[in-house]
């Protein structure tokens, strides 16, 4: 196994093609609107396709070319809002996220990371990235609510998410405190502190989990 590996996301691919397709469709729609008023419906179809293509394409283009960088020390996660580093020694468990719904195990599109301590993450994550992850992971919070039938834990979280957070003697405020509260709540409900979207990987999620485990195991053997 190599000492360093960069992962490029599937979702990054075809970004330029989608952007060009969207721009071309928008130009066609404008041409139809100006010169062929009788084809309004056709113009609206090209306008709708162009808008969607342009938005998706630009979103893909602005994503980092590398989403993960695996090294002997740990894993760096790159996001359009920033980056965060997770040391292998601070990871207790890595697995695909699953939930029970109607007596069936359903796999969510995330790779879960259970930490030994959340302080190192709160100390290195930027407020901008923490804000972005809080927004993107709202569906996970709703999923966590469905796992708690009396909703008491969710109500307790919503009541404390804006309060300062004290972890292992360190005090956090603002967005970092909110992110820390969210990590703790999701860990209690779903079993993991951090959730990495499978859109940001370049292979099957199970293969990615196995890859992370191999790097972590190699790091443990090297330190032994």
C-alpha positions, -999 to 999 in steps of 0.1 A, spaced: 0 0 0 12 35 -8 21 59 20 -1 86 4 -32 85 -17 -55 112 -32 -91 106 -39 -110 125 -66 -148 125 -63 -172 110 -88 -194 141 -85 -166 163 -99 -167 146 -133 -184 162 -163 -186 195 -145 -173 215 -176 -195 195 -200 -226 202 -179 -217 239 -177 -212 242 -214 -244 223 -221 -263 245 -198 -249 277 -213 -256 264 -249 -292 255 -239 -297 290 -224 -285 306 -256 -309 285 -277 -338 294 -254 -330 332 -257 -328 328 -295 -362 311 -295 -378 337 -272 -365 366 -293 -369 353 -329 -396 326 -327 -424 337 -303 -446 309 -316 -423 283 -301 -426 296 -265 -430 261 -250 -399 248 -267 -380 278 -255 -391 272 -219 -379 236 -222 -344 246 -233 -344 273 -206 -353 248 -179 -327 223 -191 -301 250 -194 -307 264 -159 -304 230 -143 -273 221 -163 -256 254 -156 -263 252 -118 -252 216 -115 -222 222 -138 -209 252 -119 -214 234 -86 -193 205 -99 -166 228 -112 -162 246 -79 -158 213 -60 -122 205 -50 -103 183 -75 -92 161 -45 -118 153 -18 -96 131 4 -59 127 10 -48 97 29 -14 97 46 4 77 73 -7 102 99 -44 105 90 -70 116 65 -76 151 52 -111 159 39 -114 187 14 -146 206 9 -154 237 -11 -157 256 22 -125 243 37 -107 213 50 -103 192 82 -77 166 92 -86 135 111 -57 115 127 -59 77 125 -52 74 162 -83 95 170 -106 72 150 -125 45 170 -146 31 142 -152 35 104 -182 20 87 -211 26 63 -239 43 81 -271 22 85 -304 28 103 -333 7 113 -366 15 96 -396 -8 97 -374 -36 110 -351 -32 80 -315 -21 78 -312 8 54 -278 21 43 -274 59 41 -252 76 16 -225 84 42 -194 69 56 -194 73 94 -164 81 116 -167 75 153 -140 95 172 -123 90 204 -123 127 211 -139 155 192 -115 182 205 -89 178 177 -117 182 151 -131 213 167 -96 228 171 -87 225 133 -121 229 115 -129 263 102 -162 280 112 -170 283 74 -167 245 69 -185 238 102 -214 260 90 -215 242 56 -216 207 72 -243 218 96 -264 228 67 -257 198 45 -263 173 73 -298 185 83 -313 153 67 -292 133 91 -306 151 120 -342 143 108 -331 107 104 -318 107 139 -352 120 151 -370 91 136 -347 67 156 -359 82 189 -396 76 191 -402 100 220 -381 128 204 -367 137 238 -331 136 227 -338 158 196 -357 183 217 -328 184 242 -303 190 213 -324 218 199 -325 234 233 -288 233 238 -273 237 203 -268 275 207 -252 271 242 -214 269 247 -199 235 246 -173 222 271 -154 190 261 -125 177 281 -120 210 298 -120 230 265 -147 256 259 -162 263 225 -187 290 214 -207 299 183 -206 278 152 -179 254 166 -201 248 197 -231 241 174 -210 217 153 -198 200 185 -233 196 198 -244 182 164 -215 156 164 -224 144 199 -262 141 191 -256 122 159 -231 99 177 -258 92 203 -285 85 177 -267 70 147 -233 59 162 -208 83 145 -195 118 151 -186 126 114 -204 118 82 -186 118 48 -209 119 18 -204 90 -6 -206 116 -34 -171 127 -25 -154 93 -31 -142 76 -63 -153 40 -56 -180 19 -40 -186 31 -4 -178 -4 11 -145 -4 -8 -137 31 5 -144 20 41 -120 -10 36 -94 14 22 -96 37 52 -94 7 76 -63 -5 58 -46 29 62 -56 30 98 -43 -5 105 -10 3 87 -6 34 108 -12 13 140 14 -13 129 39 14 121 36 29 156 38 -5 174 
